């Protein structure tokens, strides 16, 4: 799997803790499946990737490659060592004020 930035690790932990507190184990399973699927698609260069999440075109300046997987917007960046997953947001999140 593609490595996660510290911000992405934090987002994943926060979402997981939120779902766990609500007793939503299946939501945690879906979250993990979405992250794994997005990483696989990025590595295989298949599927749709955008310069920004469609509802937030002004995030284009960040230079990330965004994809929608299930209920999540997931962003990737390229570092010297290769791709890095840099952001995970539920599609209902106020992404511009959380990036």
VEXPA-658160 format. One record per residue (C-alpha): residue in three letters; x negated, z, y negated. Coordinates in steps of 0.2 Angstrom, whole numbers. Layout:
BEGIN
+------+-------+-------+-------+
| rest |     X |     Z |     Y |
+------+-------+-------+-------+
|  ALA |     X |     Z |     Y |
...
+------+-------+-------+-------+
***
This chain:
BEGIN
+------+-------+-------+-------+
| rest |     X |     Z |     Y |
+------+-------+-------+-------+
|  UNK |     0 |     0 |     0 |
|  UNK |    -5 |    -3 |   -18 |
|  UNK |   -13 |    13 |   -26 |
|  UNK |    -2 |    22 |   -39 |
|  UNK |    -8 |    27 |   -56 |
|  UNK |    -6 |    46 |   -61 |
|  UNK |    10 |    41 |   -71 |
|  UNK |    17 |    32 |   -56 |
|  UNK |    13 |    47 |   -45 |
|  UNK |    21 |    59 |   -57 |
|  UNK |    37 |    48 |   -58 |
|  UNK |    38 |    47 |   -39 |
|  UNK |    36 |    66 |   -38 |
|  UNK |    49 |    69 |   -51 |
|  UNK |    62 |    57 |   -43 |
|  UNK |    59 |    65 |   -26 |
|  UNK |    61 |    83 |   -33 |
|  UNK |    77 |    78 |   -42 |
|  UNK |    84 |    70 |   -26 |
|  UNK |    78 |    85 |   -15 |
|  UNK |    86 |    97 |   -27 |
|  UNK |   103 |    88 |   -25 |
|  UNK |   101 |    87 |    -6 |
|  UNK |   100 |    68 |    -7 |
|  UNK |    88 |    65 |     7 |
|  UNK |    94 |    47 |     9 |
|  UNK |    91 |    44 |    -9 |
|  UNK |    73 |    49 |    -6 |
|  UNK |    72 |    37 |     9 |
|  UNK |    78 |    23 |    -2 |
|  UNK |    66 |    27 |   -16 |
|  UNK |    51 |    26 |    -4 |
|  UNK |    58 |    10 |     4 |
|  UNK |    60 |     2 |   -13 |
|  UNK |    42 |     7 |   -18 |
|  UNK |    35 |     0 |    -2 |
|  UNK |    45 |   -16 |    -3 |
|  UNK |    40 |   -19 |   -21 |
|  UNK |    22 |   -16 |   -16 |
|  UNK |    23 |   -28 |    -1 |
|  UNK |    31 |   -42 |   -12 |
|  UNK |    18 |   -40 |   -25 |
|  UNK |     4 |   -41 |   -12 |
|  UNK |    12 |   -56 |    -4 |
|  UNK |    16 |   -64 |   -21 |
|  UNK |    34 |   -67 |   -17 |
|  UNK |    50 |   -62 |   -26 |
|  UNK |    54 |   -61 |   -44 |
|  UNK |    42 |   -53 |   -56 |
|  UNK |    45 |   -52 |   -75 |
|  UNK |    34 |   -48 |   -91 |
|  UNK |    47 |   -34 |   -95 |
|  UNK |    62 |   -26 |   -87 |
|  UNK |    76 |   -39 |   -92 |
|  UNK |    86 |   -26 |  -103 |
|  UNK |    70 |   -21 |  -112 |
|  UNK |    60 |   -37 |  -118 |
|  UNK |    50 |   -27 |  -131 |
|  UNK |    40 |   -20 |  -116 |
|  UNK |    32 |   -36 |  -113 |
|  UNK |    17 |   -31 |  -124 |
|  UNK |    12 |   -18 |  -111 |
|  UNK |     6 |   -32 |  -100 |
|  UNK |    13 |   -26 |   -84 |
|  UNK |    22 |   -36 |   -70 |
|  UNK |    39 |   -29 |   -67 |
|  UNK |    51 |   -31 |   -53 |
|  UNK |    68 |   -24 |   -48 |
|  UNK |    69 |   -17 |   -31 |
|  UNK |    86 |    -8 |   -27 |
|  UNK |    90 |     4 |   -41 |
|  UNK |    72 |     4 |   -48 |
|  UNK |    61 |    -5 |   -60 |
|  UNK |    43 |    -5 |   -54 |
|  UNK |    28 |   -11 |   -64 |
|  UNK |    11 |   -16 |   -58 |
|  UNK |    -5 |   -19 |   -68 |
|  UNK |   -21 |   -27 |   -63 |
|  UNK |   -37 |   -16 |   -64 |
|  UNK |   -55 |   -20 |   -59 |
|  UNK |   -52 |   -14 |   -42 |
|  UNK |   -36 |   -23 |   -40 |
|  UNK |   -17 |   -20 |   -43 |
|  UNK |   -11 |    -3 |   -47 |
|  UNK |     7 |     2 |   -47 |
|  UNK |     9 |    10 |   -64 |
|  UNK |    28 |    14 |   -67 |
|  UNK |    44 |    18 |   -57 |
|  UNK |    60 |    20 |   -66 |
|  UNK |    78 |    21 |   -60 |
|  UNK |    88 |     7 |   -68 |
|  UNK |    99 |    19 |   -78 |
|  UNK |    83 |    28 |   -86 |
|  UNK |    80 |    25 |  -105 |
|  UNK |    64 |    15 |  -100 |
|  UNK |    57 |    11 |  -118 |
|  UNK |    58 |    30 |  -123 |
|  UNK |    49 |    35 |  -107 |
|  UNK |    35 |    23 |  -105 |
+------+-------+-------+-------+
***
